[in-house]
Amino acid sequence: MNETIGKFLLAHDRYLELDQLRFTCSTPPEREFMHLQILRAYMEVQSLANMIAGIQFADGMDFAEAQ
């Protein structure tokens, strides 16, 4: 589980970094590319969050149900 949490933290940091970088885009192709990268990073964060919740639920932590 610690490996999954580490991946989550890295993915979340990447998402936050991309979110800040989006303000530096000056052309439409750059903005489109950055938007797609942000969506990809968001989906990765959500996937890992659901995985962590599933692992916690499997360990008997009923409060960790995925939403």
N, CA and C atoms as an extended XYZ file, in Angstrom:
201
Properties=species:S:1:pos:R:3:atomname:S:1:resname:S:1:resid:I:1 pbc="F F F"
N         0.827       -1.191        0.000 N   MET     1
C         0.000        0.000        0.000 CA  MET     1
C         0.875        1.259        0.000 C   MET     1
N         2.019        1.197        0.651 N   ASN     2
C         2.893        2.370        0.684 CA  ASN     2
C         3.344        2.767       -0.711 C   ASN     2
N         3.536        1.774       -1.578 N   GLU     3
C         3.916        2.057       -2.969 CA  GLU     3
C         2.788        2.808       -3.684 C   GLU     3
N         1.563        2.399       -3.439 N   THR     4
C         0.411        3.053       -4.054 CA  THR     4
C         0.268        4.491       -3.547 C   THR     4
N         0.501        4.684       -2.271 N   ILE     5
C         0.422        6.042       -1.713 CA  ILE     5
C         1.521        6.918       -2.307 C   ILE     5
N         2.713        6.353       -2.474 N   GLY     6
C         3.803        7.098       -3.092 CA  GLY     6
C         3.474        7.505       -4.514 C   GLY     6
N         2.887        6.578       -5.264 N   LYS     7
C         2.480        6.896       -6.642 CA  LYS     7
C         1.406        7.985       -6.645 C   LYS     7
N         0.483        7.898       -5.676 N   PHE     8
C        -0.566        8.908       -5.576 CA  PHE     8
C         0.037       10.287       -5.324 C   PHE     8
N         0.968       10.360       -4.388 N   LEU     9
C         1.584       11.645       -4.062 CA  LEU     9
C         2.336       12.222       -5.260 C   LEU     9
N         3.057       11.376       -5.992 N   LEU    10
C         3.760       11.844       -7.184 CA  LEU    10
C         2.776       12.333       -8.248 C   LEU    10
N         1.696       11.575       -8.446 N   ALA    11
C         0.694       11.966       -9.443 CA  ALA    11
C         0.012       13.273       -9.038 C   ALA    11
N        -0.260       13.438       -7.757 N   HIS    12
C        -0.908       14.659       -7.277 CA  HIS    12
C         0.018       15.862       -7.450 C   HIS    12
N         1.293       15.678       -7.125 N   ASP    13
C         2.256       16.768       -7.321 CA  ASP    13
C         2.370       17.142       -8.792 C   ASP    13
N         2.349       16.148       -9.666 N   ARG    14
C         2.404       16.410      -11.110 CA  ARG    14
C         1.169       17.192      -11.558 C   ARG    14
N         0.012       16.803      -11.048 N   TYR    15
C        -1.225       17.506      -11.384 CA  TYR    15
C        -1.149       18.973      -10.958 C   TYR    15
N        -0.693       19.222       -9.734 N   LEU    16
C        -0.591       20.597       -9.243 CA  LEU    16
C         0.412       21.411      -10.063 C   LEU    16
N         1.507       20.771      -10.436 N   GLU    17
C         2.516       21.451      -11.251 CA  GLU    17
C         1.954       21.823      -12.622 C   GLU    17
N         1.233       20.899      -13.240 N   LEU    18
C         0.627       21.179      -14.538 CA  LEU    18
C        -0.422       22.281      -14.431 C   LEU    18
N        -1.151       22.276      -13.327 N   ASP    19
C        -2.176       23.299      -13.129 CA  ASP    19
C        -1.548       24.695      -13.064 C   ASP    19
N        -0.380       24.792      -12.465 N   GLN    20
C         0.310       26.086      -12.416 CA  GLN    20
C         0.911       26.456      -13.772 C   GLN    20
N         1.403       25.460      -14.498 N   LEU    21
C         2.025       25.714      -15.799 CA  LEU    21
C         1.023       26.143      -16.871 C   LEU    21
N        -0.227       25.829      -16.680 N   ARG    22
C        -1.217       26.141      -17.721 CA  ARG    22
C        -1.343       27.641      -17.964 C   ARG    22
N        -0.967       28.450      -16.983 N   PHE    23
C        -1.057       29.899      -17.144 CA  PHE    23
C         0.062       30.461      -18.020 C   PHE    23
N         1.074       29.649      -18.298 N   THR    24
C         2.194       30.124      -19.115 CA  THR    24
C         1.996       29.825      -20.594 C   THR    24
N         0.953       29.113      -20.952 N   CYS    25
C         0.700       28.767      -22.349 CA  CYS    25
C         0.264       30.012      -23.119 C   CYS    25
N         0.836       30.173      -24.322 N   SER    26
C         0.518       31.382      -25.084 CA  SER    26
C        -0.204       31.103      -26.396 C   SER    26
N        -0.143       29.882      -26.889 N   THR    27
C        -0.792       29.577      -28.162 CA  THR    27
C        -1.883       28.531      -27.949 C   THR    27
N        -2.863       28.505      -28.815 N   PRO    28
C        -3.935       27.499      -28.680 CA  PRO    28
C        -3.421       26.047      -28.665 C   PRO    28
N        -2.462       25.675      -29.530 N   PRO    29
C        -1.977       24.291      -29.439 CA  PRO    29
C        -1.321       23.965      -28.089 C   PRO    29
N        -0.610       24.938      -27.530 N   GLU    30
C        -0.016       24.721      -26.207 CA  GLU    30
C        -1.101       24.544      -25.151 C   GLU    30
N        -2.127       25.372      -25.212 N   ARG    31
C        -3.222       25.280      -24.236 CA  ARG    31
C        -3.952       23.943      -24.367 C   ARG    31
N        -4.174       23.510      -25.598 N   GLU    32
C        -4.848       22.228      -25.812 CA  GLU    32
C        -4.008       21.080      -25.265 C   GLU    32
N        -2.709       21.100      -25.554 N   PHE    33
C        -1.818       20.051      -25.063 CA  PHE    33
C        -1.807       20.041      -23.536 C   PHE    33
N        -1.705       21.212      -22.934 N   MET    34
C        -1.660       21.300      -21.476 CA  MET    34
C        -2.977       20.823      -20.871 C   MET    34
N        -4.087       21.172      -21.498 N   HIS    35
C        -5.395       20.727      -21.009 CA  HIS    35
C        -5.474       19.203      -21.008 C   HIS    35
N        -5.004       18.584      -22.068 N   LEU    36
C        -5.019       17.122      -22.140 CA  LEU    36
C        -4.107       16.501      -21.089 C   LEU    36
N        -2.961       17.105      -20.858 N   GLN    37
C        -2.049       16.593      -19.839 CA  GLN    37
C        -2.656       16.721      -18.439 C   GLN    37
N        -3.354       17.822      -18.199 N   ILE    38
C        -4.005       18.020      -16.901 CA  ILE    38
C        -5.110       16.984      -16.708 C   ILE    38
N        -5.892       16.732      -17.739 N   LEU    39
C        -6.944       15.715      -17.634 CA  LEU    39
C        -6.357       14.334      -17.384 C   LEU    39
N        -5.272       14.019      -18.064 N   ARG    40
C        -4.613       12.724      -17.875 CA  ARG    40
C        -4.102       12.599      -16.433 C   ARG    40
N        -3.482       13.665      -15.929 N   ALA    41
C        -2.974       13.645      -14.559 CA  ALA    41
C        -4.122       13.522      -13.561 C   ALA    41
N        -5.232       14.216      -13.819 N   TYR    42
C        -6.402       14.142      -12.945 CA  TYR    42
C        -6.946       12.715      -12.879 C   TYR    42
N        -7.037       12.078      -14.043 N   MET    43
C        -7.545       10.706      -14.083 CA  MET    43
C        -6.608        9.746      -13.336 C   MET    43
N        -5.312        9.978      -13.433 N   GLU    44
C        -4.354        9.142      -12.710 CA  GLU    44
C        -4.521        9.316      -11.198 C   GLU    44
N        -4.692       10.548      -10.751 N   VAL    45
C        -4.889       10.817       -9.325 CA  VAL    45
C        -6.168       10.127       -8.841 C   VAL    45
N        -7.247       10.253       -9.602 N   GLN    46
C        -8.515        9.632       -9.203 CA  GLN    46
C        -8.414        8.114       -9.161 C   GLN    46
N        -7.737        7.548      -10.132 N   SER    47
C        -7.569        6.098      -10.181 CA  SER    47
C        -6.795        5.600       -8.961 C   SER    47
N        -5.717        6.271       -8.632 N   LEU    48
C        -4.924        5.867       -7.467 CA  LEU    48
C        -5.687        6.090       -6.164 C   LEU    48
N        -6.483        7.151       -6.083 N   ALA    49
C        -7.290        7.386       -4.881 CA  ALA    49
C        -8.305        6.264       -4.692 C   ALA    49
N        -8.925        5.833       -5.776 N   ASN    50
C        -9.879        4.721       -5.687 CA  ASN    50
C        -9.168        3.430       -5.306 C   ASN    50
N        -7.956        3.238       -5.813 N   MET    51
C        -7.184        2.048       -5.475 CA  MET    51
C        -6.854        2.036       -3.986 C   MET    51
N        -6.454        3.177       -3.451 N   ILE    52
C        -6.130        3.273       -2.025 CA  ILE    52
C        -7.378        3.000       -1.186 C   ILE    52
N        -8.506        3.575       -1.579 N   ALA    53
C        -9.755        3.333       -0.849 CA  ALA    53
C       -10.136        1.861       -0.910 C   ALA    53
N        -9.925        1.220       -2.052 N   GLY    54
C       -10.231       -0.204       -2.182 CA  GLY    54
C        -9.345       -1.062       -1.303 C   GLY    54
N        -8.068       -0.715       -1.225 N   ILE    55
C        -7.146       -1.465       -0.367 CA  ILE    55
C        -7.544       -1.308        1.096 C   ILE    55
N        -7.888       -0.098        1.491 N   GLN    56
C        -8.299        0.139        2.874 CA  GLN    56
C        -9.585       -0.623        3.190 C   GLN    56
N       -10.515       -0.624        2.252 N   PHE    57
C       -11.779       -1.341        2.465 CA  PHE    57
C       -11.520       -2.838        2.600 C   PHE    57
N       -10.612       -3.369        1.773 N   ALA    58
C       -10.286       -4.792        1.829 CA  ALA    58
C        -9.610       -5.158        3.148 C   ALA    58
N        -8.930       -4.193        3.758 N   ASP    59
C        -8.282       -4.438        5.048 CA  ASP    59
C        -9.252       -4.318        6.217 C   ASP    59
N       -10.520       -4.093        5.941 N   GLY    60
C       -11.527       -4.041        6.995 CA  GLY    60
C       -11.851       -2.645        7.487 C   GLY    60
N       -11.362       -1.641        6.807 N   MET    61
C       -11.665       -0.270        7.204 CA  MET    61
C       -12.913        0.186        6.458 C   MET    61
N       -14.072       -0.048        7.046 N   ASP    62
C       -15.341        0.232        6.382 CA  ASP    62
C       -15.546        1.707        6.079 C   ASP    62
N       -14.864        2.585        6.802 N   PHE    63
C       -15.032        4.024        6.554 CA  PHE    63
C       -14.376        4.457        5.254 C   PHE    63
N       -13.612        3.585        4.625 N   ALA    64
C       -12.849        3.953        3.436 CA  ALA    64
C       -13.559        3.591        2.125 C   ALA    64
N       -14.877        3.526        2.150 N   GLU    65
C       -15.598        3.186        0.925 CA  GLU    65
C       -15.361        4.229       -0.152 C   GLU    65
N       -15.134        3.738       -1.374 N   ALA    66
C       -14.945        4.668       -2.505 CA  ALA    66
C       -16.253        5.377       -2.794 C   ALA    66
N       -16.159        6.646       -3.142 N   GLN    67
C       -17.379        7.423       -3.414 CA  GLN    67
C       -17.783        7.289       -4.841 C   GLN    67
